[in-house]
Amino acid sequence: MPLKDFLGVPRLDRAKRVLCVQPHPDDNELGAGGTIAWLASLDIEIVYLTVTDGSIGTQDPSISPERLAETRRGEAERSARHLGASQLLWLGYRDGDVPEERELTARIMGVIRQVKPDAVLVPDPWLPYEAHRDHRLTGLATAAACILGGFPHARSGPEAPPHSVPMVGFYCTTRPNTWINVDATWSRKMEAVRMHASQFPEGWAMISMYLDMKAREFAQGRGFTRAEALKVLPTILLHFNVDSEGY
Ligand SMILES: [Zn+2]
């Protein structure tokens, strides 16, 4: 019997509190904005954790990294609140410069132990061709923090009592097992994405068209118009398990 039939794919809407971890200030909206707005509409508490300050996210050399970080913090606050987030936490690393995995795992574990989420969302670090170190390391460190957070002797920064996270949802994934109907929350997601105005100095039509096209593709044959695709795993499958890839 396949493990999936036995354990089942965890349902995000069973959570009471969801921690949405993003490497940069706009990743949650782009990858899972419709899902986050849907969860918030069910009175599920949404907490954001942003790992870096987004300070290199421009091609305009006249904008200083410090000014850009400040602008992006404001954009992220408005955007996350628009989707229904009640709390925004920041690790404050410089964009493009997250620390090595062990330090990052300890920091994220510290947040998990304080926030005590029932589910965690994060970009899939096993996305083939993902070249951005911030994304790979944030995904890996978050997955590791979810596994280790429940072990009292595992070190976190700051130290806090252990907390086990039952499920992790990876967005921007090529191996989805969950398709969330975002028809009702699509316009809210797109408004939230557009609030990151510094990221779309031009080309909004192209990005909105692409997001719309992908959402329609994910929804095909499922009885709704637009979907976001995630890989949701029981945390226990994030270590030493051969069924996780096809789960
Ligand atoms: Zn990013």
Residues whose N, C-alpha, C, O or C-beta is under 5 A from the ligand:
A	BS01	ZN	P23 H24 D27
